[in-house]
């Protein structure tokens, strides 16, 4: 399962369970794919999801790939205020972890 496949699956499931979601899509430029950001945006998490007073902050990675230092720093910054600030991988989809979190179990 690619990161793009995982993203589509998570967004669909999040919508099904009533989460509002945000994902900034990269765009192709002359220098390859880039996500336009300002300020401290480098490494910003892939997904921000809200439901009622719950905030989920998620970095998506394929199995075997680690978050960058900037991505880890963002997750750590969100951790005190989020229901969860974490990395999700295809294995988390297949074992039902993502489903349980989005269902609120």
C-alpha positions in Angstrom: 0.0 0.0 0.0 1.5 3.4 -1.0 1.3 6.5 1.1 -1.2 8.0 -1.4 -3.4 4.8 -1.1 -3.2 5.1 2.6 -4.1 8.8 2.5 -7.2 8.1 0.4 -8.3 5.3 2.7 -7.9 7.4 5.8 -9.7 10.4 4.3 -12.6 8.2 3.3 -12.9 6.5 6.6 -12.5 9.8 8.5 -15.4 11.3 6.5 -17.5 8.2 7.2 -17.0 8.7 11.0 -17.7 12.4 11.0 -14.1 13.8 11.1 -13.3 17.1 9.4 -9.9 16.7 7.7 -7.2 18.8 6.1 -4.4 17.7 3.9 -2.2 20.0 1.8 -1.4 18.4 -1.5 2.0 19.0 -3.1 2.0 20.4 -6.6 4.4 19.7 -9.5 6.9 22.5 -10.1 9.9 22.9 -12.3 11.9 21.5 -9.3 9.6 18.5 -8.7 6.8 18.1 -6.2 6.6 20.9 -3.6 4.1 21.9 -1.0 3.9 25.7 -0.7 4.2 26.8 2.9 5.2 29.9 4.9 6.6 30.2 8.4 7.7 27.0 10.0 5.8 24.8 7.7 8.6 22.4 6.7 7.7 18.9 8.0 4.0 19.9 8.9 2.0 16.7 9.4 0.1 15.1 6.5 -3.3 15.2 8.2 -5.1 17.3 10.7 -8.5 15.9 11.7 -11.1 17.3 14.0 -14.3 15.8 15.5 -16.0 17.7 18.3 -13.2 18.6 20.7 -10.9 15.9 19.5 -7.8 16.7 17.4 -5.8 14.0 15.5 -2.5 14.9 14.0 -1.1 12.3 11.7 2.0 11.8 9.6 1.6 9.0 7.0 4.6 6.8 6.1 5.0 3.6 4.2 6.3 0.7 6.1 10.1 1.0 6.7 10.2 4.8 6.2 10.9 7.1 9.1 9.6 10.6 9.7 12.1 13.4 9.2 13.4 15.4 12.2 11.1 18.3 11.2 8.1 15.9 11.1 9.0 14.5 14.5 9.3 18.0 15.9 5.8 18.9 14.6 4.2 15.8 16.1 5.9 16.5 19.4 4.6 20.1 19.3 1.0 18.9 18.8 1.2 16.0 21.3 0.2 18.0 24.4 -3.0 19.3 22.8 -4.1 16.5 20.5 -6.0 13.3 21.2 -3.2 11.7 19.3 -0.2 13.0 17.3 1.3 10.0 15.6 2.6 8.2 12.5 0.3 5.9 10.7 1.5 3.2 8.3 -0.2 0.7 6.1 0.2 -1.9 8.9 -2.0 0.3 11.1 -4.7 0.2 8.4 -4.5 -3.6 8.0 -4.5 -4.4 11.7 -7.5 -2.1 12.4 -5.7 0.5 14.5 -6.8 3.4 12.3 -10.4 2.1 12.2 -10.5 1.9 16.0 -9.1 5.4 16.4 -11.5 7.0 13.9 -14.5 5.1 15.4 -13.5 6.4 18.9 -12.9 3.0 20.4 
